Amino acid sequence: MKFLALGLSALISLTASSAFAEQPFFAKKLDSGLELIAMESHKVPLVTIVLAVRAGGMTETPETRGLTHLWEHMFFKGNKRIPNQEAFNKRIRQLGIVYNGDTSAELVRYYFTLPSAFLDEGLQFMADAISTPLLEQVELEKERRVVLNEYERSEAQPSFDYRNLERKLIYGQEDYLRDPLGIRRVIENASREQLYKIKDEVMVPSNSALLVSGDFIPAELEKMVAKHFKDWADPKDWKPVVRPGFQKFPENVNFVMTRANVQNASIQFTFQGPKAKSDVADSFAADVLVNLLEHTNGKFYKKYVDSGLTFGAGFSYYTQSQAGELEVTAVTKAEDATKVQKMLLEEMNEWTKEDYFTADQLEDVRRNLLINHKRELNAPSSYIKSLAFWWGVTGLDYYNGYLNSLQKTGLPEVREFVKKWLIGKSSIAGILLSPQDAKAASLKDSSQALVAKYLGDYKVAPKASNQAPATKG
C-alpha cells in the first residue's frame, strides 16, 4: 500500500499486528461513540495524541470539494477556551507541543507530540479544538490564503494536469470524492457556514477515534479522556454521510501529455484495483505483488532497473476502501518511452508464469514484512499515526489480520490476482514528458482535447488579492 495525504503525513508501513506479534494496543468504544485506542510505551517521557476522522474527499460535495482540508487548517485556531491564534500559539509553547495534520480522500488526522507530564493538558487541548472551534472569519481569511498557496504549489508541479485528468477519466462527475485538494473556486468562496456544516456532518465522536501512544498509565488515560471529551456529542439524529457511487471504470484511454520542466519521460498504467473492505483477499495479494516486484534479485528489477533501461520502475497499490487503483510505472529516457511502455504492458503477462517469482523471494518478502513490523513497534509516535490510518480506512479487524494474511498469501494467489485485475483489463495509459523531449522522441501531445473537455474547473484564473500571504501558526 501507499498513503498519500495533504500535509506532513507519517510514513505508513506495510505491516500490522497479527499472530506473529502480540497486539500492542487496546481499543475501547466510549458512550459518545468515540473510539479510544492506546499503546503504552515508557521508553521516553513523551506521548503522541492523534484524532482521526473518517472524512476527506469522500464526504464532500461539488460545492465543498477541498474544504475538509481547509477545516484541517482551521482546527489549529481559536476555540472557546483558547480564544485566538496568539493564545493558541502560547499554549503550544507552554506544553511543548509539536503538531500537524493531514487530509486525504478517506481520512483526516490531527496529531501532536508533547511531554507525558502534560498528557492531561494535551487531551484537554485536543478536546477543545475539535468540540468548540470558533472558525472566525479573520482566521478563515488567513488560512484560505495558506491553503491557496498550497494549491498553487501543487498546481506548479508538471504532473498537476496529468493527475487531475486521470482522476476525472476514472471517476467522472464524482471525481471530487477522490480529490482532497479541491479546486480554487471553491476554496476562494468557502464560508464559515460551510465549515460548520462539515463539523456537524463528519467531525463528530461516532465518526472519530482518539489514539494515544507513549508514556502513560492506561487507567489514568481513560479517566482523563472521559473528563475532557464528555461534552463532545453527535448532533441529534446524526447519521454517516452517504455520497454517490462511482461510474464503471472507463475503456482504454492512451495519451501523451507534454509539460515544461519535466525531466525524462514518466510512463504510467492505471487499472481498477481492489477495495480493501470488499475485496479483502485481493488487497493482500496486491501488497505482496508490490513487494515481490521490488525484490532486487527478481526478474522485473533486473530487467528494468539494474539494466539501466529505466531510472525506476514498479507497481503500486493505494490501500483504500471507497475505491481502488493499481499503477504500473516507470521513468526512462524520452527516446525509450514508447518501447518501455510496450514492454511493461507485455511484462504483466509474465507475472502469471510460475517461474517469474520464486519461493525464496516470497520468503524474503514475508521476513521483511515481519522485520518492518517489529521496527515500527519501536517508534510509538509513528506507529500510532499508522494505526490511525488503518482504523479510518480499513478498520481494526482488517488491520489485526493484515500481516498474518500477507504471510498466508502465496504465489498462486498473486498470479490469480494479476489475471483478475490486470491482464486484458482496461487502463488509463499515459506518458508525461517535456515538449523538447517529445519532439526529440517523435511524440506528439495528444492530451489537449481531453484537458479542454475535463479540466475546465482547474483553469480558472485566480482572484486578484491585496492581502498579504499568511503563514500557518
Summary of the structure (lengths in Angstrom):
residues: 473
radius of gyration: 23.3
end to end distance: 32.0
largest distance: 68.3
contacts: 1545
relative contact order: 0.19
helix: 46%
strand: 16%
